[in-house]
Protein backbone atom coordinates (compact mmCIF):
# COMPACT_ATOMS: atom_id res chain seq x y z
CA UNK A 1 0.00 0.00 0.00
CA UNK A 2 1.52 3.29 -1.05
CA UNK A 3 1.50 6.61 0.82
CA UNK A 4 -1.29 8.11 -1.29
CA UNK A 5 -3.65 5.25 -0.47
CA UNK A 6 -2.83 5.51 3.23
CA UNK A 7 -3.52 9.24 3.17
CA UNK A 8 -6.86 8.76 1.43
CA UNK A 9 -7.92 6.08 3.92
CA UNK A 10 -6.84 8.33 6.81
CA UNK A 11 -8.74 11.27 5.33
CA UNK A 12 -11.92 9.22 5.00
CA UNK A 13 -11.53 7.86 8.54
CA UNK A 14 -10.96 11.32 9.98
CA UNK A 15 -13.98 12.63 8.10
CA UNK A 16 -16.14 9.85 9.56
CA UNK A 17 -14.89 10.56 13.10
CA UNK A 18 -15.48 14.30 12.69
CA UNK A 19 -18.99 13.80 11.27
CA UNK A 20 -19.87 11.30 13.99
CA UNK A 21 -18.71 13.70 16.70
CA UNK A 22 -20.58 16.60 15.13
CA UNK A 23 -23.74 14.52 14.77
CA UNK A 24 -23.63 13.38 18.40
CA UNK A 25 -22.95 16.95 19.50
CA UNK A 26 -26.05 18.20 17.69
CA UNK A 27 -28.24 15.31 18.84
CA UNK A 28 -27.14 15.20 22.50
CA UNK A 29 -26.63 18.92 23.12
CA UNK A 30 -30.20 19.75 24.17
CA UNK A 31 -30.46 16.79 26.55
CA UNK A 32 -27.18 16.30 28.40
CA UNK A 33 -24.61 18.89 29.30
CA UNK A 34 -22.19 16.83 31.33
CA UNK A 35 -21.45 14.23 28.61
CA UNK A 36 -20.57 16.64 25.82
CA UNK A 37 -16.82 16.12 26.19
CA UNK A 38 -16.81 12.91 24.12
CA UNK A 39 -18.55 14.31 21.01
CA UNK A 40 -16.45 17.46 21.24
CA UNK A 41 -13.29 15.36 21.41
CA UNK A 42 -14.39 13.28 18.40
CA UNK A 43 -15.25 16.36 16.36
CA UNK A 44 -11.99 18.17 17.19
CA UNK A 45 -9.68 15.19 16.66
CA UNK A 46 -11.48 14.30 13.43
CA UNK A 47 -11.06 17.86 12.20
CA UNK A 48 -7.36 17.84 13.08
CA UNK A 49 -7.01 14.53 11.23
CA UNK A 50 -8.76 15.96 8.17
CA UNK A 51 -6.39 18.94 8.11
CA UNK A 52 -3.32 16.75 8.58
CA UNK A 53 -4.26 14.13 6.02
CA UNK A 54 -5.36 16.73 3.46
CA UNK A 55 -2.01 18.50 3.83
CA UNK A 56 -0.16 15.21 3.50
CA UNK A 57 -2.17 14.25 0.41
CA UNK A 58 -1.54 17.68 -1.13
CA UNK A 59 2.19 17.29 -0.50
CA UNK A 60 2.19 13.81 -2.08
CA UNK A 61 0.28 15.08 -5.14
CA UNK A 62 2.66 18.02 -5.60
CA UNK A 63 5.73 15.76 -5.40
CA UNK A 64 4.37 13.27 -7.95
CA UNK A 65 4.01 15.83 -10.75
N, C-alpha and C positions, 0 to 999 in steps of 0.2 A: 504494500500500500504506500503510495507516494505522499508527499507533504501536502499537495493540493487536495487530495481526497480526505486526508485527516483534518484539514482546515474546514472543508465543507461540512463534514460530519460534526465537527465541534461547533460550527456556526449554527447548524440546524438544532443541535442539542441545547445550545445556549438560548436560542430563540424559544424553544419549547419550555425551558425552565422559566424564562422571563414572562412568557405569556401565561403559564400556569400560576406564577406568583401574582401577576397583575389580576388575573381572573379571581383568584381566591381573595385578594385584597378588596376587590369591588363587591364580591358576594358576601364576605364575612364582615365588612366594615360596619354596616349598620347594627349588627347583632352583638359582636364581642369586641371589646376594646383591649382586653389584656392579652389576647392571643394573636395580635397583629404582627408580632415580630417575625414569625415564620414566613408569611407571605411577603413581607417587606424584604427579608433576607433573600428569598428566592428571586424576587423581581430585580433587586440590585445586583446580585451575583450573576444572574442571567444577562443583564444589560452590560455588565463589565465583560462577560464572556463574548457577547456579540461584538463589542468594540474591539476587543483583542483579536478575535478570530477574523473579523473583517479586515483589520489592519494587516494581519499576517497573510491573508489571502490576496490582498492588494499588492503586498510586497512580493509574493510569489509570482503573481501575474506580471508585474513590472520586470522582474528578473528573467522571465521566460521569453520575452520579446526582444 
